[in-house]
Amino acid sequence: MLVRPDVRPGLVVGAGALYAGLASLTRPLTGAAAVAVAVPAAIVLVRAWRPLPPRLRPPGAARTAVAWGVLLVLAAAVELVAFARQPAYNVASPDLPTLSVLLDPLTSGGPTRFLAWFGWLWAGWQLGRR
Amino acid sequence: MTARALVVVAYVVLALAAVALGLAGRARRLGLVSVTAVVDSVRVSRTGRLVVVLGWAWLGWHLLAR
């Protein structure tokens, strides 16, 4: 079905908000929440597999990527140490909280969980675009 | 300082560094470019796209599903 180009962004935002609304009703650590993440992840993964037209890398992109890479490695190291010190996979350590534990008050329910879902879906849509 | 406080401080420092990097990139300072430009340049290759998408998927699973 063809959709007019000027209507398409509104449809995408509406569909994203609807999905985020439904997904934010799922509770963390449940199969429903895992499926709600897996469905858009699979769609974006398929879209990312398609070839893209060649593009030029802007000057400074490599240097910026290295800087962000260092930051991500450091964040991953803190996260891994905290995760490794947990008493069990799904039991957080109060002494060494992971990022998800610290953000739990925002991502576990309510309007902020909806916003987190919507933001994550928006980022995925951007990654899947051509 | 407790271990918990140390972890929180580490995350706050990393978040501030990320904001500084983002702002420097947007302003084209220090030879840096915006996050969007970096992600777009990583997405040039299929491998880069898959790595970025897997990172995004992990973040969603980590923050929203577990």
N, CA and C atoms of all chains as a GROMACS GRO file, in nm:
protein
  588
    1MET      N    1   0.084  -0.119   0.000
    1MET     CA    2   0.000   0.000   0.000
    1MET      C    3   0.088   0.124   0.000
    2LEU      N    4   0.055   0.218  -0.087
    2LEU     CA    5   0.133   0.341  -0.093
    2LEU      C    6   0.083   0.441   0.011
    3VAL      N    7   0.178   0.508   0.076
    3VAL     CA    8   0.144   0.611   0.175
    3VAL      C    9   0.206   0.741   0.129
    4ARG      N   10   0.127   0.846   0.131
    4ARG     CA   11   0.179   0.976   0.088
    4ARG      C   12   0.300   1.014   0.173
    5PRO      N   13   0.407   1.068   0.110
    5PRO     CA   14   0.529   1.099   0.184
    5PRO      C   15   0.506   1.196   0.301
    6ASP      N   16   0.409   1.289   0.285
    6ASP     CA   17   0.388   1.385   0.393
    6ASP      C   18   0.312   1.325   0.511
    7VAL      N   19   0.250   1.209   0.491
    7VAL     CA   20   0.173   1.144   0.597
    7VAL      C   21   0.260   1.042   0.671
    8ARG      N   22   0.362   0.991   0.601
    8ARG     CA   23   0.441   0.879   0.654
    8ARG      C   24   0.506   0.909   0.790
    9PRO      N   25   0.571   1.027   0.810
    9PRO     CA   26   0.632   1.052   0.942
    9PRO      C   27   0.531   1.046   1.056
   10GLY      N   28   0.410   1.100   1.031
   10GLY     CA   29   0.307   1.096   1.134
   10GLY      C   30   0.264   0.955   1.166
   11LEU      N   31   0.254   0.872   1.062
   11LEU     CA   32   0.217   0.731   1.082
   11LEU      C   33   0.324   0.659   1.164
   12VAL      N   34   0.451   0.687   1.130
   12VAL     CA   35   0.562   0.622   1.200
   12VAL      C   36   0.561   0.661   1.348
   13VAL      N   37   0.543   0.792   1.375
   13VAL     CA   38   0.540   0.838   1.514
   13VAL      C   39   0.420   0.776   1.587
   14GLY      N   40   0.305   0.772   1.520
   14GLY     CA   41   0.186   0.714   1.582
   14GLY      C   42   0.204   0.566   1.612
   15ALA      N   43   0.259   0.493   1.515
   15ALA     CA   44   0.282   0.350   1.536
   15ALA      C   45   0.384   0.329   1.648
   16GLY      N   46   0.487   0.412   1.650
   16GLY     CA   47   0.589   0.401   1.755
   16GLY      C   48   0.530   0.430   1.892
   17ALA      N   49   0.444   0.533   1.899
   17ALA     CA   50   0.383   0.568   2.028
   17ALA      C   51   0.289   0.456   2.074
   18LEU      N   52   0.215   0.398   1.979
   18LEU     CA   53   0.124   0.288   2.013
   18LEU      C   54   0.203   0.168   2.066
   19TYR      N   55   0.311   0.134   1.992
   19TYR     CA   56   0.392   0.019   2.034
   19TYR      C   57   0.456   0.048   2.171
   20ALA      N   58   0.508   0.172   2.186
   20ALA     CA   59   0.572   0.208   2.314
   20ALA      C   60   0.471   0.201   2.427
   21GLY      N   61   0.347   0.245   2.399
   21GLY     CA   62   0.243   0.240   2.502
   21GLY      C   63   0.213   0.098   2.545
   22LEU      N   64   0.202   0.008   2.447
   22LEU     CA   65   0.173  -0.132   2.480
   22LEU      C   66   0.293  -0.198   2.548
   23ALA      N   67   0.412  -0.170   2.492
   23ALA     CA   68   0.533  -0.234   2.547
   23ALA      C   69   0.562  -0.185   2.689
   24SER      N   70   0.528  -0.058   2.717
   24SER     CA   71   0.557  -0.006   2.850
   24SER      C   72   0.465  -0.068   2.956
   25LEU      N   73   0.360  -0.139   2.911
   25LEU     CA   74   0.274  -0.209   3.006
   25LEU      C   75   0.336  -0.342   3.051
   26THR      N   76   0.435  -0.390   2.975
   26THR     CA   77   0.501  -0.515   3.016
   26THR      C   78   0.590  -0.487   3.137
   27ARG      N   79   0.610  -0.589   3.216
   27ARG     CA   80   0.694  -0.573   3.334
   27ARG      C   81   0.834  -0.626   3.305
   28PRO      N   82   0.938  -0.556   3.356
   28PRO     CA   83   1.075  -0.605   3.336
   28PRO      C   84   1.090  -0.748   3.390
   29LEU      N   85   1.184  -0.820   3.333
   29LEU     CA   86   1.214  -0.958   3.373
   29LEU      C   87   1.099  -1.054   3.344
   30THR      N   88   1.022  -1.023   3.240
   30THR     CA   89   0.917  -1.115   3.196
   30THR      C   90   0.940  -1.150   3.049
   31GLY      N   91   0.882  -1.260   3.006
   31GLY     CA   92   0.894  -1.300   2.867
   31GLY      C   93   0.830  -1.198   2.774
   32ALA      N   94   0.718  -1.137   2.818
   32ALA     CA   95   0.649  -1.037   2.735
   32ALA      C   96   0.741  -0.919   2.705
   33ALA      N   97   0.816  -0.873   2.806
   33ALA     CA   98   0.907  -0.760   2.785
   33ALA      C   99   1.019  -0.800   2.689
   34ALA      N  100   1.070  -0.924   2.704
   34ALA     CA  101   1.177  -0.970   2.615
   34ALA      C  102   1.128  -0.977   2.470
   35VAL      N  103   1.005  -1.027   2.452
   35VAL     CA  104   0.948  -1.034   2.316
   35VAL      C  105   0.927  -0.894   2.261
   36ALA      N  106   0.880  -0.801   2.347
   36ALA     CA  107   0.855  -0.664   2.303
   36ALA      C  108   0.985  -0.597   2.255
   37VAL      N  109   1.098  -0.636   2.313
   37VAL     CA  110   1.227  -0.584   2.266
   37VAL      C  111   1.271  -0.658   2.141
   38ALA      N  112   1.249  -0.790   2.138
   38ALA     CA  113   1.300  -0.874   2.029
   38ALA      C  114   1.235  -0.841   1.895
   39VAL      N  115   1.105  -0.806   1.895
   39VAL     CA  116   1.034  -0.782   1.767
   39VAL      C  117   1.093  -0.662   1.692
   40PRO      N  118   1.098  -0.542   1.753
   40PRO     CA  119   1.160  -0.430   1.679
   40PRO      C  120   1.308  -0.454   1.652
   41ALA      N  121   1.378  -0.524   1.743
   41ALA     CA  122   1.520  -0.551   1.721
   41ALA      C  123   1.539  -0.635   1.595
   42ALA      N  124   1.453  -0.736   1.577
   42ALA     CA  125   1.462  -0.821   1.458
   42ALA      C  126   1.433  -0.741   1.331
   43ILE      N  127   1.332  -0.653   1.338
   43ILE     CA  128   1.297  -0.571   1.220
   43ILE      C  129   1.413  -0.479   1.182
   44VAL      N  130   1.472  -0.412   1.282
   44VAL     CA  131   1.583  -0.320   1.253
   44VAL      C  132   1.705  -0.398   1.204
   45LEU      N  133   1.726  -0.518   1.260
   45LEU     CA  134   1.839  -0.601   1.216
   45LEU      C  135   1.825  -0.637   1.067
   46VAL      N  136   1.703  -0.674   1.027
   46VAL     CA  137   1.678  -0.707   0.886
   46VAL      C  138   1.701  -0.584   0.798
   47ARG      N  139   1.650  -0.468   0.844
   47ARG     CA  140   1.669  -0.345   0.767
   47ARG      C  141   1.816  -0.307   0.757
   48ALA      N  142   1.894  -0.336   0.864
   48ALA     CA  143   2.036  -0.301   0.863
   48ALA      C  144   2.115  -0.392   0.770
   49TRP      N  145   2.060  -0.510   0.740
   49TRP     CA  146   2.131  -0.605   0.654
   49TRP      C  147   2.132  -0.558   0.508
   50ARG      N  148   2.031  -0.477   0.470
   50ARG     CA  149   2.022  -0.432   0.330
   50ARG      C  150   2.142  -0.345   0.294
   51PRO      N  151   2.190  -0.355   0.169
   51PRO     CA  152   2.300  -0.268   0.129
   51PRO      C  153   2.256  -0.122   0.124
   52LEU      N  154   2.348  -0.033   0.159
   52LEU     CA  155   2.322   0.110   0.154
   52LEU      C  156   2.404   0.174   0.043
   53PRO      N  157   2.357   0.284  -0.014
   53PRO     CA  158   2.441   0.353  -0.112
   53PRO      C  159   2.568   0.404  -0.046
   54PRO      N  160   2.681   0.402  -0.119
   54PRO     CA  161   2.808   0.444  -0.058
   54PRO      C  162   2.804   0.591  -0.012
   55ARG      N  163   2.869   0.616   0.100
   55ARG     CA  164   2.875   0.753   0.154
   55ARG      C  165   3.018   0.786   0.192
   56LEU      N  166   3.048   0.913   0.194
   56LEU     CA  167   3.181   0.957   0.236
   56LEU      C  168   3.182   0.977   0.388
   57ARG      N  169   3.294   0.938   0.451
   57ARG     CA  170   3.307   0.963   0.594
   57ARG      C  171   3.353   1.107   0.614
   58PRO      N  172   3.287   1.185   0.700
   58PRO     CA  173   3.331   1.323   0.722
   58PRO      C  174   3.466   1.325   0.793
   59PRO      N  175   3.551   1.425   0.765
   59PRO     CA  176   3.679   1.434   0.836
   59PRO      C  177   3.653   1.453   0.986
   60GLY      N  178   3.730   1.379   1.066
   60GLY     CA  179   3.712   1.387   1.211
   60GLY      C  180   3.625   1.275   1.264
   61ALA      N  181   3.563   1.197   1.174
   61ALA     CA  182   3.473   1.090   1.220
   61ALA      C  183   3.552   0.982   1.294
   62ALA      N  184   3.672   0.948   1.243
   62ALA     CA  185   3.752   0.842   1.307
   62ALA      C  186   3.795   0.884   1.447
   63ARG      N  187   3.840   1.010   1.459
   63ARG     CA  188   3.884   1.059   1.590
   63ARG      C  189   3.766   1.060   1.688
   64THR      N  190   3.650   1.103   1.642
   64THR     CA  191   3.532   1.108   1.728
   64THR      C  192   3.489   0.966   1.766
   65ALA      N  193   3.498   0.874   1.671
   65ALA     CA  194   3.459   0.736   1.700
   65ALA      C  195   3.551   0.676   1.807
   66VAL      N  196   3.680   0.708   1.799
   66VAL     CA  197   3.774   0.657   1.900
   66VAL      C  198   3.738   0.714   2.039
   67ALA      N  199   3.708   0.844   2.043
   67ALA     CA  200   3.673   0.907   2.172
   67ALA      C  201   3.548   0.843   2.231
   68TRP      N  202   3.445   0.822   2.148
   68TRP     CA  203   3.323   0.758   2.197
   68TRP      C  204   3.350   0.612   2.232
   69GLY      N  205   3.437   0.548   2.157
   69GLY     CA  206   3.472   0.409   2.185
   69GLY      C  207   3.536   0.394   2.322
   70VAL      N  208   3.628   0.484   2.355
   70VAL     CA  209   3.693   0.481   2.486
   70VAL      C  210   3.588   0.496   2.597
   71LEU      N  211   3.497   0.590   2.574
   71LEU     CA  212   3.391   0.615   2.673
   71LEU      C  213   3.303   0.492   2.692
   72LEU      N  214   3.268   0.428   2.581
   72LEU     CA  215   3.182   0.310   2.588
   72LEU      C  216   3.253   0.193   2.655
   73VAL      N  217   3.383   0.178   2.627
   73VAL     CA  218   3.460   0.069   2.691
   73VAL      C  219   3.467   0.091   2.842
   74LEU      N  220   3.489   0.217   2.883
   74LEU     CA  221   3.493   0.247   3.027
   74LEU      C  222   3.357   0.219   3.092
   75ALA      N  223   3.250   0.260   3.024
   75ALA     CA  224   3.115   0.235   3.078
   75ALA      C  225   3.089   0.085   3.086
   76ALA      N  226   3.131   0.012   2.983
   76ALA     CA  227   3.111  -0.133   2.984
   76ALA      C  228   3.191  -0.198   3.096
   77ALA      N  229   3.311  -0.145   3.123
   77ALA     CA  230   3.394  -0.201   3.231
   77ALA      C  231   3.326  -0.183   3.366
   78VAL      N  232   3.273  -0.062   3.393
   78VAL     CA  233   3.203  -0.037   3.519
   78VAL      C  234   3.081  -0.129   3.530
   79GLU      N  235   3.010  -0.141   3.418
   79GLU     CA  236   2.889  -0.224   3.414
   79GLU      C  237   2.924  -0.371   3.439
   80LEU      N  238   3.031  -0.418   3.376
   80LEU     CA  239   3.070  -0.559   3.391
   80LEU      C  240   3.114  -0.590   3.534
   81VAL      N  241   3.189  -0.497   3.595
   81VAL     CA  242   3.232  -0.518   3.734
   81VAL      C  243   3.109  -0.528   3.824
   82ALA      N  244   3.014  -0.434   3.803
   82ALA     CA  245   2.892  -0.435   3.885
   82ALA      C  246   2.812  -0.562   3.861
   83PHE      N  247   2.802  -0.604   3.734
   83PHE     CA  248   2.726  -0.724   3.701
   83PHE      C  249   2.791  -0.848   3.760
   84ALA      N  250   2.925  -0.854   3.754
   84ALA     CA  251   2.997  -0.971   3.804
   84ALA      C  252   2.985  -0.985   3.955
   85ARG      N  253   2.962  -0.874   4.024
   85ARG     CA  254   2.952  -0.878   4.170
   85ARG      C  255   2.810  -0.905   4.219
   86GLN      N  256   2.715  -0.920   4.124
   86GLN     CA  257   2.578  -0.951   4.166
   86GLN      C  258   2.573  -1.091   4.226
   87PRO      N  259   2.491  -1.110   4.330
   87PRO     CA  260   2.479  -1.244   4.388
   87PRO      C  261   2.419  -1.346   4.292
   88ALA      N  262   2.333  -1.301   4.198
   88ALA     CA  263   2.276  -1.389   4.096
   88ALA      C  264   2.243  -1.304   3.973
   89TYR      N  265   2.215  -1.375   3.862
   89TYR     CA  266   2.190  -1.306   3.735
   89TYR      C  267   2.082  -1.198   3.748
   90ASN      N  268   1.973  -1.232   3.819
   90ASN     CA  269   1.860  -1.140   3.828
   90ASN      C  270   1.844  -1.080   3.967
   91VAL      N  271   1.953  -1.084   4.046
   91VAL     CA  272   1.950  -1.023   4.179
   91VAL      C  273   2.059  -0.916   4.184
   92ALA      N  274   2.018  -0.790   4.196
   92ALA     CA  275   2.115  -0.680   4.194
   92ALA      C  276   2.192  -0.671   4.324
   93SER      N  277   2.315  -0.622   4.313
   93SER     CA  278   2.394  -0.598   4.432
   93SER      C  279   2.370  -0.454   4.476
   94PRO      N  280   2.326  -0.432   4.601
   94PRO     CA  281   2.303  -0.294   4.646
   94PRO      C  282   2.434  -0.215   4.656
   95ASP      N  283   2.545  -0.286   4.674
   95ASP     CA  284   2.674  -0.216   4.688
   95ASP      C  285   2.730  -0.171   4.554
   96LEU      N  286   2.711  -0.254   4.449
   96LEU     CA  287   2.764  -0.221   4.317
   96LEU      C  288   2.651  -0.230   4.214
   97PRO      N  289   2.570  -0.127   4.205
   97PRO     CA  290   2.454  -0.134   4.115
   97PRO      C  291   2.495  -0.119   3.968
   98THR      N  292   2.427  -0.194   3.881
   98THR     CA  293   2.447  -0.176   3.737
   98THR      C  294   2.366  -0.053   3.693
   99LEU      N  295   2.390  -0.010   3.570
   99LEU     CA  296   2.320   0.106   3.517
   99LEU      C  297   2.168   0.083   3.516
  100SER      N  298   2.129  -0.040   3.481
  100SER     CA  299   1.986  -0.069   3.475
  100SER      C  300   1.922  -0.060   3.614
  101VAL      N  301   1.999  -0.097   3.717
  101VAL     CA  302   1.945  -0.087   3.854
  101VAL      C  303   1.929   0.060   3.894
  102LEU      N  304   2.029   0.142   3.858
  102LEU     CA  305   2.021   0.284   3.892
  102LEU      C  306   1.906   0.353   3.819
  103LEU      N  307   1.880   0.308   3.695
  103LEU     CA  308   1.773   0.370   3.616
  103LEU      C  309   1.638   0.304   3.640
  104ASP      N  310   1.637   0.202   3.724
  104ASP     CA  311   1.515   0.125   3.747
  104ASP      C  312   1.394   0.211   3.788
  105PRO      N  313   1.413   0.313   3.874
  105PRO     CA  314   1.296   0.396   3.910
  105PRO      C  315   1.233   0.462   3.788
  106LEU      N  316   1.312   0.486   3.683
  106LEU     CA  317   1.259   0.552   3.563
  106LEU      C  318   1.205   0.451   3.461
  107THR      N  319   1.270   0.334   3.453
  107THR     CA  320   1.236   0.241   3.345
  107THR      C  321   1.144   0.127   3.388
  108SER      N  322   1.111   0.122   3.517
  108SER     CA  323   1.030   0.008   3.562
  108SER      C  324   0.880   0.028   3.543
  109GLY      N  325   0.835   0.152   3.526
  109GLY     CA  326   0.692   0.173   3.507
  109GLY      C  327   0.657   0.320   3.494
  110GLY      N  328   0.530   0.343   3.456
  110GLY     CA  329   0.481   0.481   3.448
  110GLY      C  330   0.520   0.552   3.320
  111PRO      N  331   0.495   0.685   3.315
  111PRO     CA  332   0.522   0.763   3.194
  111PRO      C  333   0.668   0.761   3.150
  112THR      N  334   0.760   0.752   3.248
  112THR     CA  335   0.902   0.751   3.210
  112THR      C  336   0.939   0.620   3.139
  113ARG      N  337   0.871   0.510   3.176
  113ARG     CA  338   0.896   0.384   3.104
  113ARG      C  339   0.846   0.398   2.959
  114PHE      N  340   0.731   0.461   2.942
  114PHE     CA  341   0.680   0.485   2.806
  114PHE      C  342   0.781   0.570   2.727
  115LEU      N  343   0.832   0.677   2.789
  115LEU     CA  344   0.928   0.764   2.719
  115LEU      C  345   1.055   0.688   2.684
  116ALA      N  346   1.100   0.601   2.776
  116ALA     CA  347   1.220   0.521   2.749
  116ALA      C  348   1.195   0.429   2.630
  117TRP      N  349   1.078   0.366   2.626
  117TRP     CA  350   1.043   0.278   2.514
  117TRP      C  351   1.037   0.357   2.384
  118PHE      N  352   0.970   0.473   2.389
  118PHE     CA  353   0.954   0.552   2.268
  118PHE      C  354   1.091   0.600   2.217
  119GLY      N  355   1.177   0.644   2.308
  119GLY     CA  356   1.311   0.689   2.268
  119GLY      C  357   1.393   0.576   2.208
  120TRP      N  358   1.381   0.458   2.268
  120TRP     CA  359   1.456   0.342   2.216
  120TRP      C  360   1.406   0.304   2.076
  121LEU      N  361   1.274   0.306   2.059
  121LEU     CA  362   1.217   0.273   1.927
  121LEU      C  363   1.256   0.379   1.823
  122TRP      N  364   1.255   0.505   1.864
  122TRP     CA  365   1.293   0.613   1.771
  122TRP      C  366   1.438   0.593   1.727
  123ALA      N  367   1.526   0.562   1.822
  123ALA     CA  368   1.667   0.538   1.787
  123ALA      C  369   1.679   0.421   1.690
  124GLY      N  370   1.603   0.316   1.714
  124GLY     CA  371   1.605   0.200   1.625
  124GLY      C  372   1.557   0.235   1.485
  125TRP      N  373   1.452   0.316   1.478
  125TRP     CA  374   1.400   0.358   1.348
  125TRP      C  375   1.507   0.437   1.272
  126GLN      N  376   1.578   0.524   1.344
  126GLN     CA  377   1.685   0.602   1.281
  126GLN      C  378   1.797   0.510   1.230
  127LEU      N  379   1.827   0.404   1.307
  127LEU     CA  380   1.934   0.312   1.266
  127LEU      C  381   1.893   0.229   1.145
  128GLY      N  382   1.764   0.206   1.131
  128GLY     CA  383   1.716   0.123   1.021
  128GLY      C  384   1.690   0.200   0.893
  129ARG      N  385   1.701   0.332   0.900
  129ARG     CA  386   1.672   0.411   0.780
  129ARG      C  387   1.785   0.398   0.679
  130ARG      N  388   1.755   0.431   0.555
  130ARG     CA  389   1.857   0.422   0.450
  130ARG      C  390   1.948   0.543   0.449
  131MET      N  391   3.444   0.666   5.118
  131MET     CA  392   3.339   0.655   5.015
  131MET      C  393   3.303   0.507   4.994
  132THR      N  394   3.175   0.478   4.991
  132THR     CA  395   3.131   0.339   4.973
  132THR      C  396   3.147   0.296   4.827
  133ALA      N  397   3.143   0.164   4.807
  133ALA     CA  398   3.155   0.111   4.670
  133ALA      C  399   3.040   0.161   4.583
  134ARG      N  400   2.920   0.168   4.642
  134ARG     CA  401   2.803   0.215   4.567
  134ARG      C  402   2.823   0.360   4.521
  135ALA      N  403   2.874   0.444   4.612
  135ALA     CA  404   2.898   0.584   4.577
  135ALA      C  405   3.002   0.594   4.466
  136LEU      N  406   3.105   0.508   4.474
  136LEU     CA  407   3.209   0.509   4.370
  136LEU      C  408   3.150   0.475   4.232
  137VAL      N  409   3.063   0.374   4.230
  137VAL     CA  410   3.000   0.335   4.103
  137VAL      C  411   2.914   0.449   4.048
  138VAL      N  412   2.836   0.509   4.138
  138VAL     CA  413   2.749   0.620   4.095
  138VAL      C  414   2.834   0.736   4.041
  139VAL      N  415   2.942   0.768   4.112
  139VAL     CA  416   3.031   0.877   4.066
  139VAL      C  417   3.090   0.842   3.929
  140ALA      N  418   3.129   0.716   3.912
  140ALA     CA  419   3.186   0.674   3.783
  140ALA      C  420   3.085   0.695   3.670
  141TYR      N  421   2.960   0.655   3.694
  141TYR     CA  422   2.856   0.674   3.590
  141TYR      C  423   2.831   0.822   3.563
  142VAL      N  424   2.830   0.903   3.670
  142VAL     CA  425   2.806   1.047   3.652
  142VAL      C  426   2.920   1.110   3.571
  143VAL      N  427   3.044   1.072   3.605
  143VAL     CA  428   3.160   1.125   3.531
  143VAL      C  429   3.152   1.084   3.383
  144LEU      N  430   3.117   0.959   3.359
  144LEU     CA  431   3.105   0.911   3.220
  144LEU      C  432   2.993   0.984   3.147
  145ALA      N  433   2.882   1.009   3.218
  145ALA     CA  434   2.770   1.081   3.155
  145ALA      C  435   2.811   1.224   3.121
  146LEU      N  436   2.883   1.288   3.212
  146LEU     CA  437   2.928   1.426   3.186
  146LEU      C  438   3.027   1.428   3.070
  147ALA      N  439   3.115   1.326   3.066
  147ALA     CA  440   3.210   1.318   2.954
  147ALA      C  441   3.136   1.298   2.822
  148ALA      N  442   3.028   1.220   2.826
  148ALA     CA  443   2.949   1.198   2.704
  148ALA      C  444   2.883   1.328   2.659
  149VAL      N  445   2.830   1.404   2.755
  149VAL     CA  446   2.768   1.533   2.721
  149VAL      C  447   2.873   1.626   2.661
  150ALA      N  448   2.992   1.630   2.724
  150ALA     CA  449   3.100   1.717   2.674
  150ALA      C  450   3.141   1.676   2.533
  151LEU      N  451   3.155   1.545   2.511
  151LEU     CA  452   3.191   1.495   2.377
  151LEU      C  453   3.085   1.532   2.274
  152GLY      N  454   2.959   1.515   2.315
  152GLY     CA  455   2.848   1.547   2.224
  152GLY      C  456   2.846   1.694   2.188
  153LEU      N  457   2.866   1.779   2.290
  153LEU     CA  458   2.864   1.924   2.264
  153LEU      C  459   2.984   1.966   2.179
  154ALA      N  460   3.102   1.909   2.209
  154ALA     CA  461   3.222   1.942   2.130
  154ALA      C  462   3.202   1.899   1.984
  155GLY      N  463   3.140   1.784   1.965
  155GLY     CA  464   3.116   1.737   1.830
  155GLY      C  465   3.019   1.826   1.754
  156ARG      N  466   2.912   1.867   1.824
  156ARG     CA  467   2.814   1.956   1.759
  156ARG      C  468   2.875   2.089   1.720
  157ALA      N  469   2.968   2.137   1.806
  157ALA     CA  470   3.033   2.267   1.780
  157ALA      C  471   3.156   2.252   1.690
  158ARG      N  472   3.185   2.125   1.651
  158ARG     CA  473   3.303   2.098   1.566
  158ARG      C  474   3.431   2.145   1.634
  159ARG      N  475   3.439   2.130   1.765
  159ARG     CA  476   3.560   2.165   1.839
  159ARG      C  477   3.652   2.042   1.846
  160LEU      N  478   3.781   2.066   1.866
  160LEU     CA  479   3.882   1.961   1.889
  160LEU      C  480   3.887   1.860   1.774
  161GLY      N  481   3.842   1.901   1.658
  161GLY     CA  482   3.844   1.810   1.543
  161GLY      C  483   3.740   1.700   1.551
  162LEU      N  484   3.640   1.720   1.637
  162LEU     CA  485   3.536   1.618   1.654
  162LEU      C  486   3.413   1.651   1.569
  163VAL      N  487   3.335   1.548   1.539
  163VAL     CA  488   3.210   1.567   1.465
  163VAL      C  489   3.094   1.517   1.551
  164SER      N  490   2.972   1.540   1.505
  164SER     CA  491   2.855   1.504   1.586
  164SER      C  492   2.839   1.352   1.598
  165VAL      N  493   2.764   1.311   1.698
  165VAL     CA  494   2.737   1.168   1.717
  165VAL      C  495   2.667   1.111   1.594
  166THR      N  496   2.574   1.188   1.539
  166THR     CA  497   2.502   1.141   1.421
  166THR      C  498   2.598   1.114   1.306
  167ALA      N  499   2.695   1.203   1.288
  167ALA     CA  500   2.792   1.184   1.179
  167ALA      C  501   2.875   1.059   1.203
  168VAL      N  502   2.911   1.034   1.330
  168VAL     CA  503   2.990   0.914   1.361
  168VAL      C  504   2.909   0.788   1.334
  169VAL      N  505   2.784   0.789   1.382
  169VAL     CA  506   2.699   0.671   1.362
  169VAL      C  507   2.679   0.648   1.212
  170ASP      N  508   2.655   0.757   1.138
  170ASP     CA  509   2.636   0.743   0.993
  170ASP      C  510   2.762   0.687   0.927
  171SER      N  511   2.879   0.730   0.974
  171SER     CA  512   3.003   0.680   0.912
  171SER      C  513   3.028   0.535   0.948
  172VAL      N  514   2.986   0.494   1.069
  172VAL     CA  515   2.998   0.353   1.108
  172VAL      C  516   2.901   0.268   1.026
  173ARG      N  517   2.784   0.327   0.994
  173ARG     CA  518   2.681   0.254   0.920
  173ARG      C  519   2.713   0.237   0.773
  174VAL      N  520   2.827   0.292   0.728
  174VAL     CA  521   2.864   0.278   0.587
  174VAL      C  522   2.880   0.130   0.551
  175SER      N  523   2.942   0.054   0.642
  175SER     CA  524   2.962  -0.089   0.614
  175SER      C  525   2.851  -0.170   0.680
  176ARG      N  526   2.823  -0.287   0.623
  176ARG     CA  527   2.719  -0.374   0.680
  176ARG      C  528   2.760  -0.419   0.821
  177THR      N  529   2.888  -0.451   0.838
  177THR     CA  530   2.936  -0.494   0.970
  177THR      C  531   2.913  -0.383   1.072
  178GLY      N  532   2.945  -0.259   1.033
  178GLY     CA  533   2.924  -0.146   1.124
  178GLY      C  534   2.778  -0.131   1.161
  179ARG      N  535   2.690  -0.146   1.061
  179ARG     CA  536   2.546  -0.134   1.088
  179ARG      C  537   2.500  -0.241   1.185
  180LEU      N  538   2.548  -0.365   1.164
  180LEU     CA  539   2.506  -0.474   1.251
  180LEU      C  540   2.556  -0.453   1.394
  181VAL      N  541   2.681  -0.404   1.408
  181VAL     CA  542   2.736  -0.379   1.542
  181VAL      C  543   2.653  -0.273   1.614
  182VAL      N  544   2.622  -0.165   1.542
  182VAL     CA  545   2.544  -0.056   1.603
  182VAL      C  546   2.404  -0.106   1.641
  183VAL      N  547   2.342  -0.182   1.552
  183VAL     CA  548   2.206  -0.231   1.581
  183VAL      C  549   2.208  -0.329   1.698
  184LEU      N  550   2.310  -0.415   1.704
  184LEU     CA  551   2.319  -0.509   1.817
  184LEU      C  552   2.339  -0.434   1.948
  185GLY      N  553   2.419  -0.327   1.945
  185GLY     CA  554   2.437  -0.244   2.064
  185GLY      C  555   2.307  -0.180   2.108
  186TRP      N  556   2.232  -0.131   2.010
  186TRP     CA  557   2.101  -0.070   2.040
  186TRP      C  558   2.005  -0.175   2.096
  187ALA      N  559   2.005  -0.294   2.038
  187ALA     CA  560   1.916  -0.401   2.086
  187ALA      C  561   1.954  -0.442   2.228
  188TRP      N  562   2.084  -0.452   2.255
  188TRP     CA  563   2.128  -0.488   2.390
  188TRP      C  564   2.083  -0.382   2.491
  189LEU      N  565   2.095  -0.255   2.452
  189LEU     CA  566   2.054  -0.147   2.543
  189LEU      C  567   1.904  -0.158   2.576
  190GLY      N  568   1.824  -0.188   2.474
  190GLY     CA  569   1.681  -0.204   2.496
  190GLY      C  570   1.651  -0.321   2.589
  191TRP      N  571   1.719  -0.433   2.562
  191TRP     CA  572   1.698  -0.550   2.648
  191TRP      C  573   1.742  -0.520   2.791
  192HIS      N  574   1.858  -0.454   2.804
  192HIS     CA  575   1.918  -0.428   2.936
  192HIS      C  576   1.831  -0.332   3.019
  193LEU      N  577   1.783  -0.226   2.954
  193LEU     CA  578   1.712  -0.124   3.030
  193LEU      C  579   1.561  -0.147   3.037
  194LEU      N  580   1.505  -0.215   2.937
  194LEU     CA  581   1.359  -0.225   2.930
  194LEU      C  582   1.305  -0.365   2.958
  195ALA      N  583   1.388  -0.466   2.938
  195ALA     CA  584   1.336  -0.603   2.953
  195ALA      C  585   1.392  -0.675   3.074
  196ARG      N  586   1.501  -0.626   3.131
  196ARG     CA  587   1.554  -0.698   3.248
  196ARG      C  588   1.570  -0.605   3.366
   0.00000   0.00000   0.00000
